[in-house]
Amino acid sequence: MWAVAFAGLHFYWAVGGDVGLSISAGPLATERPVWFVVAGLWGVGALCLLGALLAWLLARSRLRGVPALMARWLGWGVSALLLVRGVGIEVLLLTNSTHLDTSVSVGQRAWTLALWNPWFIAGGLAFGLAALRSRRHTANGRCLNRSSEDGGPAGFDQARQAR
């Protein structure tokens, strides 16, 4: 849901919406150069939809073998990227170690600290948890956190006892 919400926000901005964009993009929000709309809004929105697909694969899919391993590693990579971005910029802004130039307004800084960076951190945690959860599948394709009715751990124990 994190990636879908972020994609929706970028598509809203790409079709002309402006609520929150000036706080996020600064002068680019008013100028809206073609490269910014194509790559920064439509492109990021499309990447977010791919992220939503990855999250769905991690959480719901029955992938096995190499595809499951690739999805899991990609999930960890997305998690790390979002966490580094969120925490890194938060630290830079809080310590003022970047000596921000005048192109970053006080409002942009405040909203980045209060909204955008926590949003990236939440996304990083969500992808990390999805990648972690995807490991809970056993070799025969059953999920370890299901109930015995679904063939979960209790069902495995009953099958072992019957042998």
Secondary structure, 3 states (H helix, E strand, C coil): CHHHHHHHHHHHHHCCCCCCHHHHHCHHHHHCCHHHHHHHHHHHHHHHHHHHHHHHHHHHCCCCHHHHHHHHHHHHHHHHHHHHHHHHHHHHHHHCCCCCCCCCCHHHHHHHHHHHHHHHHHHHHHHHHHHHHHCCECCCCCECCCCHHHCCHHHHHHHHHHC
